[in-house]
Amino acid sequence: MTERDIIIIGAGPAGSTAARLLKQHDVNVTLVDRASFPRDKTCGDGLTPRAVGMLEKLGVIETFSETGKRIENARVVAPNSTGILDVPMPAPRKTPPYLYTIPRLTLDDALLQHAIADGVEFLDQFNVTEVNIDADAATVIGKHNGDPVELTAKAVVLAVGANMKLLKTLGFGPADKHIVLAARRYYKNVSGLSGNYEFRFDGVPLPGYGWVFPLAEDGMANVGVGMFPKADGSPLPMSSRQAFDQFVANPAVAEMLADADPVGPVRGFPIRSDFLRSKTHSDRLLLIGEAIGLVNPLTGEGIDYAMESAEIATHHLLRALSDNEFSKASFAAYDAELREKYGWLFKFCETVLNKALNKTALNTLVTVAKWKPNLKELFSDIVLGTGDFETPVTRRQILKEALWG
Ligand SMILES: Cc1cc2nc3c(=O)[nH]c(=O)nc-3n(C[C@H](O)[C@H](O)[C@H](O)COP(=O)(O)OP(=O)(O)OC[C@H]3O[C@@H](n4cnc5c(N)ncnc54)[C@H](O)[C@@H]3O)c2cc1C
């Protein structure tokens, strides 16, 4: 029998969080990643209050006091560019009352270094191509620094994000074509930065949105765009690069960028947000983070769910290790916990995406919500997770707030 308890594939926020939490319970854990760190990850770099809450819980928030920017407001700009809705973060409840931006180059490396400092074994330049499961062990097969390698453990955690190739090889590929395409670029010397977490629906193909997220360095911002698939499965109208070019040419954004200097190229990457239809486990295998489509279908944000699912998976792995029971049937409880926690939220966001992310609805919503603080707060609670997000919100509740709130 193998000496190693758990191998985690992928050292993004999901993998590094799970590795560290397991190590804190004296689990013999090895974390592998095909990249060398620090490595960048194409992202908007926005952390919701849920994600900030996880950083606080993990005791690492202080690490980002200089490289992160604390943000108190979200701003939504309607497709007509004139409707502007400011959404201050509500008083703290389950999560802290603020957002953060932290470049992924910094965030992911810091989370990894905390895991290593706690004793996690980390192997970089380790590209996994296969995982074999048998009665006694799980074997991870790949290349480490270019040389063929095999490692065995009692169980494996897949935290490979949107690496569709490996997921498909292992039978966990996306259940449908519901893939978001997104692209971003860094800029310095951006003028008129509001200091808010800015979501813009002007100048982008709908359903989709653009963002301008200020970073800690003065005048620096992460600017990007995401295009969401329609419910009928029709192809996206353009490439993410074309959507990005259209967004930054939009007069309001072009004005902000008129004297700005791009830092690095425009980078595009897919986002997998099909949690409602994804497979989360098998014999000796658990999946966490974006590998199970845990990215908000409405906002494209997944750092929060990546860390939260890592924590949930940790509890189930600890139980499996103590019972020496790693069957698919025993991991069904992990799936059930995820579905209970996130199912309604993802269903709700998919409904809003399909019914309300059009010009008429958004222009109206932004205007109405300005005068309806309860409606504003309800949406922030659901989408940014500032409230008691484990209690399902009904459509009747939303309608009530919209009409009478
Ligand atoms: C343009 C864009 C903007 C986004 N903006 C935001 C945002 O503002 N806020 C937010 O919360 N989320 C955002 N997201 C989503 C967010 O990036 C993901 O949800 C998040 O990174 C998921 O974390 P993870 O740990 O599950 O996976 P990842 O962060 O993708 O980490 C996966 C790791 O696995 C490694 N890996 C993959 N395959 C292999 C292999 N075969 N062998 C070894 N290692 C492997 C990779 O190198 C990587 O380090 C955005 C995504 C995109 C594309």
PDBQT file of the ligand as one rigid body, heavy atoms in Angstrom, charges set to zero:
ROOT
HETATM    1  C1  LIG A 501     -10.771  36.126 -18.151  1.00  0.00    +0.000 C 
HETATM    2  C2  LIG A 501     -11.231  35.544 -16.839  1.00  0.00    +0.000 A 
HETATM    3  C3  LIG A 501     -11.602  36.411 -15.821  1.00  0.00    +0.000 A 
HETATM    4  C4  LIG A 501     -11.984  35.887 -14.570  1.00  0.00    +0.000 A 
HETATM    5  N1  LIG A 501     -12.246  36.783 -13.562  1.00  0.00    +0.000 NA
HETATM    6  C5  LIG A 501     -12.510  36.310 -12.329  1.00  0.00    +0.000 A 
HETATM    7  C6  LIG A 501     -12.634  37.233 -11.238  1.00  0.00    +0.000 A 
HETATM    8  O1  LIG A 501     -12.484  38.451 -11.377  1.00  0.00    +0.000 OA
HETATM    9  N2  LIG A 501     -12.910  36.723 -10.005  1.00  0.00    +0.000 N 
HETATM   10  C7  LIG A 501     -13.068  35.365  -9.797  1.00  0.00    +0.000 A 
HETATM   11  O2  LIG A 501     -13.359  34.968  -8.647  1.00  0.00    +0.000 OA
HETATM   12  N3  LIG A 501     -12.910  34.476 -10.810  1.00  0.00    +0.000 NA
HETATM   13  C8  LIG A 501     -12.620  34.909 -12.059  1.00  0.00    +0.000 A 
HETATM   14  N4  LIG A 501     -12.411  34.013 -13.081  1.00  0.00    +0.000 N 
HETATM   15  C9  LIG A 501     -12.535  32.565 -12.791  1.00  0.00    +0.000 C 
HETATM   16  C10 LIG A 501     -11.331  32.075 -12.003  1.00  0.00    +0.000 C 
HETATM   17  O3  LIG A 501     -10.146  32.356 -12.728  1.00  0.00    +0.000 OA
HETATM   18  C11 LIG A 501     -11.441  30.579 -11.732  1.00  0.00    +0.000 C 
HETATM   19  O4  LIG A 501     -12.724  30.290 -11.254  1.00  0.00    +0.000 OA
HETATM   20  C12 LIG A 501     -10.411  30.106 -10.718  1.00  0.00    +0.000 C 
HETATM   21  O5  LIG A 501      -9.097  30.291 -11.205  1.00  0.00    +0.000 OA
HETATM   22  C13 LIG A 501     -10.623  28.627 -10.390  1.00  0.00    +0.000 C 
HETATM   23  O6  LIG A 501      -9.615  28.191  -9.502  1.00  0.00    +0.000 OA
HETATM   24  P1  LIG A 501      -9.126  26.676  -9.536  1.00  0.00    +0.000 P 
HETATM   25  O7  LIG A 501      -8.134  26.535  -8.443  1.00  0.00    +0.000 OA
HETATM   26  O8  LIG A 501     -10.302  25.771  -9.572  1.00  0.00    +0.000 OA
HETATM   27  O9  LIG A 501      -8.395  26.508 -10.968  1.00  0.00    +0.000 OA
HETATM   28  P2  LIG A 501      -7.162  27.313 -11.584  1.00  0.00    +0.000 P 
HETATM   29  O10 LIG A 501      -6.948  28.568 -10.903  1.00  0.00    +0.000 OA
HETATM   30  O11 LIG A 501      -7.406  27.337 -13.062  1.00  0.00    +0.000 OA
HETATM   31  O12 LIG A 501      -5.904  26.380 -11.288  1.00  0.00    +0.000 OA
HETATM   32  C14 LIG A 501      -5.749  25.156 -11.952  1.00  0.00    +0.000 C 
HETATM   33  C15 LIG A 501      -4.267  24.740 -11.853  1.00  0.00    +0.000 C 
HETATM   34  O13 LIG A 501      -4.168  23.416 -12.390  1.00  0.00    +0.000 OA
HETATM   35  C16 LIG A 501      -2.976  23.315 -13.139  1.00  0.00    +0.000 C 
HETATM   36  N5  LIG A 501      -3.161  22.235 -14.108  1.00  0.00    +0.000 N 
HETATM   37  C17 LIG A 501      -4.087  22.168 -15.099  1.00  0.00    +0.000 A 
HETATM   38  N6  LIG A 501      -3.942  21.041 -15.787  1.00  0.00    +0.000 NA
HETATM   39  C18 LIG A 501      -2.904  20.354 -15.235  1.00  0.00    +0.000 A 
HETATM   40  C19 LIG A 501      -2.281  19.120 -15.510  1.00  0.00    +0.000 A 
HETATM   41  N7  LIG A 501      -2.672  18.338 -16.512  1.00  0.00    +0.000 N 
HETATM   42  N8  LIG A 501      -1.243  18.731 -14.746  1.00  0.00    +0.000 NA
HETATM   43  C20 LIG A 501      -0.805  19.504 -13.717  1.00  0.00    +0.000 A 
HETATM   44  N9  LIG A 501      -1.364  20.691 -13.407  1.00  0.00    +0.000 NA
HETATM   45  C21 LIG A 501      -2.406  21.116 -14.149  1.00  0.00    +0.000 A 
HETATM   46  C22 LIG A 501      -2.826  24.682 -13.777  1.00  0.00    +0.000 C 
HETATM   47  O14 LIG A 501      -1.486  24.954 -14.157  1.00  0.00    +0.000 OA
HETATM   48  C23 LIG A 501      -3.338  25.616 -12.681  1.00  0.00    +0.000 C 
HETATM   49  O15 LIG A 501      -2.277  26.089 -11.869  1.00  0.00    +0.000 OA
HETATM   50  C24 LIG A 501     -12.034  34.489 -14.356  1.00  0.00    +0.000 A 
HETATM   51  C25 LIG A 501     -11.671  33.605 -15.388  1.00  0.00    +0.000 A 
HETATM   52  C26 LIG A 501     -11.273  34.123 -16.614  1.00  0.00    +0.000 A 
HETATM   53  C27 LIG A 501     -10.850  33.183 -17.703  1.00  0.00    +0.000 C 
ENDROOT
TORSDOF 0
